Amino acid sequence: MISASTSFSILMLTTVVCLIVLTVFVCKLIISVTKLSNNANVIATSVQKEIEPTLKELKEAAKSINSIANSADEKFQNTKAGLSSLIGLTSCVGGKLKSFSQGILKGISFGLGLFKK
């Protein structure tokens, strides 16, 4: 039979080996996480350097589009006002022409009525 001190020695040896293996894996994990964080930092710095000029260009493009839209809106409003005044003038003249043409038609029908008798 194995004595208690031999069993304890085997248990201690096994525990020490397990702790050594665990420590090696934890060290490898820490090294991998450090490399990953360094790579992530490099990527974030690169993206930041690339994004700043792009955002400036987008901001300028948005300002340009905004000014074009405002200009187009002003021109549309001017055109709308011009068409509105033209339509108002046309309807005024058209109303007078309509009453004039109705008067002429009444006169012609009256004259034709006189010839019938």
C-alpha positions in Angstrom: 0.0 0.0 0.0 1.1 3.6 -0.6 1.9 5.5 2.5 0.2 8.8 3.3 3.4 10.8 2.8 3.8 9.3 -0.7 0.2 10.1 -1.6 0.7 13.6 -0.3 3.9 14.0 -2.4 2.1 12.8 -5.6 -0.8 15.2 -4.9 1.6 18.1 -4.3 3.6 17.2 -7.5 0.4 17.0 -9.5 -0.8 20.3 -8.1 2.5 22.1 -8.9 2.5 20.7 -12.5 -1.1 21.9 -12.9 -0.3 25.4 -11.5 2.8 25.6 -13.9 0.7 24.6 -16.9 -2.1 27.1 -15.9 0.5 29.8 -15.4 2.0 29.2 -18.9 -1.5 29.4 -20.5 -2.4 32.6 -18.5 0.9 34.2 -19.6 0.2 33.2 -23.3 -3.3 34.7 -22.9 -1.9 37.9 -21.5 0.6 38.2 -24.3 -2.2 37.6 -26.9 -4.5 40.2 -25.3 -1.7 42.7 -25.3 -1.0 42.2 -29.0 -4.7 42.4 -29.7 -5.0 45.7 -27.9 -2.0 47.1 -29.6 -3.4 46.2 -33.0 -6.8 47.7 -32.1 -5.0 50.9 -31.1 -3.2 51.0 -34.4 -6.5 50.4 -36.3 -8.3 53.1 -34.3 -5.5 55.6 -34.9 -5.6 54.8 -38.6 -9.3 55.2 -38.9 -9.2 58.5 -37.0 -6.6 59.9 -39.4 -8.7 58.8 -42.3 -12.1 59.9 -41.0 -11.1 63.5 -40.1 -10.5 64.7 -43.7 -13.5 62.7 -44.9 -15.8 64.4 -42.3 -14.4 67.9 -43.3 -15.2 67.1 -47.0 -18.7 65.9 -46.1 -19.3 69.1 -44.1 -18.2 71.3 -47.0 -20.3 69.2 -49.4 -23.3 69.6 -47.1 -22.8 73.4 -46.9 -22.6 73.5 -50.7 -25.7 71.4 -51.2 -27.5 73.6 -48.6 -26.6 76.8 -50.5 -27.6 75.2 -53.8 -31.0 74.1 -52.3 -31.6 77.6 -50.8 -30.7 79.2 -54.1 -33.0 76.8 -56.0 -35.8 77.5 -53.4 -35.5 81.3 -53.9 -35.6 80.9 -57.7 -38.6 78.6 -57.4 -40.4 81.1 -55.2 -39.6 83.9 -57.6 -40.8 81.8 -60.6 -43.9 80.9 -58.6 -44.6 84.5 -57.8 -44.1 85.5 -61.5 -46.4 82.8 -62.7 -49.0 83.7 -60.1 -49.0 87.3 -61.2 -49.1 86.3 -64.8 -52.0 83.9 -64.2 -53.8 86.7 -62.2 -53.3 89.1 -65.1 -54.4 86.5 -67.6 -57.5 85.7 -65.6 -58.3 89.4 -65.3 -57.9 90.0 -69.0 -59.5 86.6 -69.7 -62.5 87.6 -67.6 -62.9 90.9 -69.5 -62.5 89.1 -72.8 -65.1 86.5 -71.8 -67.6 89.2 -70.9 -66.8 91.0 -74.2 -67.2 87.8 -76.2 -70.5 87.1 -74.4 -71.7 90.6 -75.3 -70.8 90.1 -79.0 -72.6 86.7 -79.0 -75.7 88.3 -77.5 -75.5 91.1 -80.1 -75.2 88.6 -83.0 -78.1 86.5 -81.6 -80.2 89.6 -81.3 -79.4 90.7 -84.8 -80.2 87.2 -86.2 -83.4 87.3 -84.2 -84.4 90.6 -86.0 -83.8 89.0 -89.4 -86.1 86.0 -88.5 -89.1 88.3 -88.0 
